[in-house]
Each structure stands twice: as C-alpha cells, then as structure tokens.
Amino acid sequence: MLYKSTLAQQPITHPPATSSPTNKQRDLNRIPTLQPPRNHPVSDDNHRLHTLYSFLGAVLGLFLPVAYIFEGILEGDKEGIKAATPHVFLLASQLFLEGVAYSDRFSVPMRVLVQVVYNSTRIFSLMEWVRSEIWKVELEGSSRRVVMGRILAVVNLVYWSVNLFGFLLPFYLPRAFKGYYSDQKNVKD
C-alpha cells in the first residue's frame, strides 16, 4: 500500500517536445570517431536498377535451376541434374560466404573478392552445364526439358559472364579498392 501511495503522489512529467528519438540519434551521429568509416558500401543497394538486377540474378541463378533440378528428379534426368548442380552449389556457397564476409570483421576488398572468385569459378561450371545440355540426346528426357535446360544454361552463362566481365571487374572491384585504400591513405596522414 505504501508503494502505491508514493507513486500516486509523484507528479507526472512529460519529456520536452524537442527531445525526440530522431534528435538524439542525430546528436549521437555527430560524435567524431578516431578512425574514418572504412566499411562504407561500394554500391547503392537502394537503387531500383540494382534491386531489379539482383532479383533477376536470384531468379535466373537460383530459383529456376533449383526448379530444373527438382523436375529432373521427377523425370529421372540424371545428366541434367549432374550438370546443373555445381552452379547451384557454388551460388548457394557464395551467398552463405557473402553473409559471413559482410560482418564487420572483413574488409571491403575481401567482400569484393568473394564475389569475384565465386563468379569466376561459376563461369567454368556454367560452361560445363552448357556443354552437357548441348550434347544431351533428346531421348533421355522430354524435348521440352532438353530445350528448357539448354536455354537456362545459356542464359545463366550470359548473365553471370556479363556480371563478372561487365560489372564486377571493370567497375565494382576498382571502385571498392579505390574507396578502401583512399581511406587508408587518409588514416596515415
């Protein structure tokens, strides 16, 4: 009873209108740090074209090949499964390792090298998939499956080759290294 009566006697105070959480967050962001931010993003993930490009890569590189593999299990196409599986495995491994590398423990060049190395390796597995699909005899599966496997393999090879040789190597890798090492140069001064 004594506890309730003391609470009832205390006046209710409201925080001033100017102290909102956003103002407090802005004040905390103004505190200078000893080191400049070294893990700034290399690309703008909020850009619509980047989002569409990433979504297209997920559909072409992961969801459609997984569906192709499951259909191959149902139809008994062991050659198609054997050809498509390395690409899907490498892409799933890349996604896992990117999740690990994007923690604060790894530098920006290491994050970028994960993408470049996995994309380079995946190009070879995609070339094997295309070779396997082109030389596949149509008697092993339905003609629709053979045509879809060929189209899927070639489209994946084109998409990931453009990703590696048209984006990662000429633009993303130099931009990441320049941003990272220019920050390093400013720290030494």
N, C-alpha and C positions, 0 to 999 in steps of 0.2 A: 504494500500500500504506500509506503514511504517513497518508493521509486516512482510510482505513477504520479504522486502529488508534486514531486520536484520537476518532472517533465512538464506537467501542466502549467507550472509557474514560469518556465523559461519562455522568453519572447521568441517568436518565430522570426528568423532573419532570412531575407532573400538575398542572393548574390546580386551585385550591381549589374545593370543591363549590358554594360560594356565588356564584361568578362565572360565571353562565350568560349566554348572549346576551340573554335577556329582561331580566335585571337591568341589563346595560349599556345596552340600549335605553331602559329606564325612566330611567336616570340621564341619558342624553342628552336625553330629553324634558323633564327638569326644568330645563334650562338656559334662562334667560329670554332673550327676544329684545327688540330695541329697539322693534319695532312689533307690534301685536296682529295675529293672523291675520285677514286681510281677505277671503280667498277660501274661507271656510267654506261647506259645502254648504247649499243652501236647503231641500232636501227630503231625507228619509231614503231612500236608494236600496236599503236592505236590507229595507224593509217589504214584506211579501208582496203586499199590495193594489197597491202601486206597481209591483212587478215584474209582476204579472198585467196591470195596466193598460197598461204599456209593451209587454208581449208581444202583447196584443190589438191595440194600435196598429200594431205591426210586421206582424202577420198581415193585418189589415184594410187598412192603408195601403200596404204594400209588396208582400208576397208574393202576395196574391190579385189585386191589379191587374196585377202582372207576369205572373202566370199567365193572366189575362184578355187581356193584350196578346199573349202568345205564342199563345194559342188563336185570337185574331183574325188573326194572321199565317197560321196554318194554314188557317183558313176563309175568308180573304180579306175580312174585315170592316174596311175602311179607315176608316170613320166611327167605329167603336168604338175603334180604335187611336188615331185622331186626338183623340178626346175624353178618353181615359184617360191619355195620355202626359204632358200638362203636370203633372198631380197627382203622378205618379211621379217626374218630373224634379225638381219642387220639393221633394219629400220626400227624395230622394237628395241634393240640394244642401244641404238643411238638415242632414242627418246629417253630411255632409262638413264643413260650416262649424261645426257644434257641436263636432266633433272638434278643429278648429283653435282655436275660441274657448275650449275648456276647458283650454288650456295656461295657464301662469302669467302669460302676457303680457297677458291680457284681464281686465277687472274683472267682477264678478258682474253688474252691470246690463247690460253688453254681452252677456254669455252669455244672460241672460233675454230681451233684446231680439231676439236671433237667433231664438229660439223664437217670440216674439210676432209678429214681422214675417213670418216664413215661414208661420206658421199663418194669419195674416190674408190673405196673398196666396193661399194654397192654398184658402181658402174660395171665392174667386172662380173659381178653376179647377174646383173641385168643382161649383159651381153651373152652370157651362158643361157639365160632364160630365153632370149630371143632366138638363139641358135637352136635350142631344143624345140621351141614351138614351130620354127620354120621347117625343120626336118621331120617333124612329127607326121606319121602316117594317119590319115583321116579314119582308118579302120579302128584305131584304138579308142576313139570316143565319137561322140556325135559331131557332125560337121559344124554345127553352131558353136560347140565348145572349142573346137580347134580354131575357128575364126576368131572367137572372142579371146582366146588365150594369146593368139598372135597379136591382135590389136592391143590388148592390155600390156603385153610385154614391150611392144614397140613404143607405145605411149609413155610407159614408165621410163624407158631408156631415154627418150627425148626429153621428158620433163626433168629428170634428175641430171642429165647432161647439161641442159640449159641452166639448171640451178647451180651446178658446180662451175661450169666454164663461162656462164654469162652473168652470174651474180656473186657467188662466194669468192672465187679467185680474183676477179678484176675489181670488185667494189668493196665487199664486206671485209675481207682479210686485210687489205691495205688501210681501210678506214679504222678498223679495230686496233691495228698495230700503231698507226699514227696517233690515235687518241690515247692509247695506253702509254706509249713511250714519250709523247709530248708532256703528259702528266708527270712522268718520271723525271724528265729534264727539269721541270719547274720545281720539283721537290729538292733537287740537288742545289739549285741556286739559292 
